[in-house]
Amino acid sequence: MRESTWAEPIVETVHVLTLTMFLGFAVLLDLRLLGICLKRRRVSDVLGQLNRWLFAGFAVMVVTGTLLFCADPVSFYSTFFLKAKMVMLVLAGLNIVVFNLTVGRKVAEWDLDSRTPRGAKVASIVSIVLWVLIVAAGRAIAYALPPP
Amino acid sequence: MWLKHLLLTFCHWCNNSFFGHGIRNSTWLFPFVEIFHLLALGVLGGTILIVNMRLLGFRFWGESSSELAREVRPWTLGSLAVMLLSGFLLFSTEAVKMYGNWAFQFKMSSLFLAILFTFTIHRKVAMSDESRVSPLWRRLVAVVSLVLWAGVGLGGRAIGYVTTSVTSTSIWLN
């Protein structure tokens, strides 16, 4: 990566373009859980359909993100924002686990409700806030890196 | 020629405006605006992508493309507004430099075409009854839309990597 002129911009571009899909779809899913968008769709349908794209997008994000990190791990690790981003990624994962173990498990009971249960609303707001902060932290890393 | 002159005058005005000046001279304002630009990109890209994927034949929830397009429309429009506003603010910090940046020129041309296409042909096809438009035509419209928006994204990505010399353009205005 370090030796090539093109590798870094290309990997970074893939990272940013995949973000479009991942963030966009995550927000759509969260908006359904809040009962704001796609109100007439079954929650389980929205989850089922969007999940595969979210997983695919996340996988691309992780691979490209790791590649970018590996180009200069020491500098990256020295920034506060990288550590913050990793912690928030773990929290976002925990949020999904908690959702699936609680309200998500009983999704059949509120599948068609446009007024979703409070647990679902909390999970989606936590998700939106975390992803916004993760993106912000990711952008901030570039500003915090020591000059080459 | 008059158009070129008008654009360059506009760029100079942006450069010297209070916001262009203010954001340029602040350490954190530029990244702050940039984050809004990036977040709106997520929502804009996601909603455009999902409608185009529907047109390409992914069924999602068995709904028609017009229903899906109508449902996500407020989010597309809202995020586009945030993109345009935050993008303009970012542009105003180095407007004259951007004037001579080919990546920026490419991005703006793509953006113009993408918006034009989205609100005319794309809108008409996405909103119309599925039986009335052939699948091939729907797919073609989706591909054109994706290519145009990808052009905007790639152009934007390239701006930072392109180094420009502004001297040739700024001399004759000053």
Interface residues (C-beta under 8 A of the other chain):
Chain A: P9 E12 T13 V16 L17 L19 T20 M21 F22 L23 G24 F25 A26 V27 L28 L31 C37 L38 R41 R42 D45 V46 Q49 V132 V135 A136 R139 A140 Y143
Chain B: P31 E34 I35 L38 L39 L41 G42 V43 L44 G45 G46 T47 L49 I50 F60 W61 E63 E71 V72 W75 A150 G153 L154 R157 A158 Y161
